[in-house]
Amino acid sequence: MNIETFRKYMTAEILMGPNSVRILEELLNKHPLSLSDTDIILDLGCGKGLTSFVLSKETAAKVYASDLWIPADDNKKRFVEWGIENQVVPFCEDANELHFDKKLFRALVSVDAYHYFATKNGFFAEKILPFLKDKATVLIGIPGIKTAYTGRSEELLVEWLGDEAYMFQSTTTWKEIIGNSDRIESVVTWEMECFDSAWNEWFDTEHKYAIGDKQFFDTHIKPYTCFVGICIKIK
Ligand SMILES: C[S@@+](CC[C@H](N)C(=O)[O-])C[C@H]1O[C@@H](n2cnc3c(N)ncnc32)[C@H](O)[C@@H]1O
């Protein structure tokens, strides 16, 4: 994947945090998806649909772009503008109560969103797994706390994140949160390499939230946090 192809979309208008394309690039490089045009990917918590756009260009699959805060009509307009409306379908769904057919998705991708709704043990098996086909792959990239500071996110990050600090968990804790099931083949978690690039490209947008985040980069973000990559293979 050549990230430069998507450079013109990485703007203050479209990005909602650290560069989601950069995070997706690492997920796809480490765990390539091999999909055909009969496969469907669920982009869960897709925001303004930039990762859905990239997935439509980097795979042959259809993409269901599902988000809670961004109305499906807004994403639909963007997908028409980007010329991907035949391959990417927008939905407005709460990840806690998805309404898709069971065993529909060959892959699920979630960038900078899964920590908002999935920190409870058992969430994956109960709320996500029923929608995944056998042999599906799940790729997740989210902000978290470095392994060395496991369990200390509320103590260390409250000044930056307030009552959202609990969402930042370490690679080891995320492995536990995903948990086990008869249908899970493997769960791999890692601290992602794209950390500096993804944050710097967010700061470059000069979005007002990026300016806010930048004030905490040297004191909180860089010393204590990371991006957690998660790859789950279904049997
Ligand atoms: C920081 S934004 C990231 C959006 C996008 N993935 C990106 O990287 O640009 C977090 C996203 O998580 C979504 N989200 C939060 N809670 C959710 C829930 N319960 N169900 C579905 N999406 C949710 C929000 O709608 C929001 O768009």
The ligand as an SDF file (V2000), in Angstrom:
LIG
                    3D

 27 29  0  0  0  0  0  0  0  0999 V2000
  -11.7300    9.0150   16.9980 C   0  0  0  0  0  0  0  0  0  0  0  0
  -13.0730    8.5590   15.9520 S   0  0  0  0  0  0  0  0  0  0  0  0
  -12.2290    7.5930   14.7450 C   0  0  0  0  0  0  0  0  0  0  0  0
  -12.9900    7.4250   13.5030 C   0  0  0  0  0  0  0  0  0  0  0  0
  -12.2800    6.7090   12.3660 C   0  0  0  0  0  0  0  0  0  0  0  0
  -12.1680    5.2850   12.5990 N   0  0  0  0  0  0  0  0  0  0  0  0
  -10.9310    7.3160   12.1270 C   0  0  0  0  0  0  0  0  0  0  0  0
   -9.9150    6.7130   12.5250 O   0  0  0  0  0  0  0  0  0  0  0  0
  -10.8930    8.4190   11.5810 O   0  0  0  0  0  0  0  0  0  0  0  0
  -13.9210    7.3310   16.9160 C   0  0  0  0  0  0  0  0  0  0  0  0
  -15.1470    6.7790   16.2520 C   0  0  0  0  0  0  0  0  0  0  0  0
  -15.6950    5.7610   17.0810 O   0  0  0  0  0  0  0  0  0  0  0  0
  -17.0740    5.7380   16.8580 C   0  0  0  0  0  0  0  0  0  0  0  0
  -17.7870    5.1210   17.9750 N   0  0  0  0  0  0  0  0  0  0  0  0
  -17.7540    5.4530   19.2800 C   0  0  0  0  0  0  0  0  0  0  0  0
  -18.6090    4.6880   19.9860 N   0  0  0  0  0  0  0  0  0  0  0  0
  -19.1940    3.8480   19.1050 C   0  0  0  0  0  0  0  0  0  0  0  0
  -20.1600    2.8150   19.2030 C   0  0  0  0  0  0  0  0  0  0  0  0
  -20.7200    2.5020   20.3810 N   0  0  0  0  0  0  0  0  0  0  0  0
  -20.5270    2.1690   18.0840 N   0  0  0  0  0  0  0  0  0  0  0  0
  -19.9720    2.4860   16.8840 C   0  0  0  0  0  0  0  0  0  0  0  0
  -19.0370    3.4440   16.7170 N   0  0  0  0  0  0  0  0  0  0  0  0
  -18.6590    4.1290   17.8140 C   0  0  0  0  0  0  0  0  0  0  0  0
  -17.4740    7.1930   16.7380 C   0  0  0  0  0  0  0  0  0  0  0  0
  -18.6860    7.3140   16.0330 O   0  0  0  0  0  0  0  0  0  0  0  0
  -16.2580    7.8160   16.0580 C   0  0  0  0  0  0  0  0  0  0  0  0
  -16.4600    8.0580   14.6970 O   0  0  0  0  0  0  0  0  0  0  0  0
  1  2  1  0
  2  3  1  0
  2 10  1  0
  3  4  1  0
  4  5  1  0
  5  6  1  0
  5  7  1  0
  7  8  2  0
  7  9  1  0
 10 11  1  0
 11 12  1  0
 11 26  1  0
 12 13  1  0
 13 14  1  0
 13 24  1  0
 14 15  1  0
 14 23  1  0
 15 16  2  0
 16 17  1  0
 17 18  1  0
 17 23  2  0
 18 19  1  0
 18 20  2  0
 20 21  1  0
 21 22  2  0
 22 23  1  0
 24 25  1  0
 24 26  1  0
 26 27  1  0
M  CHG  2   2   1   9  -1
M  END
$$$$
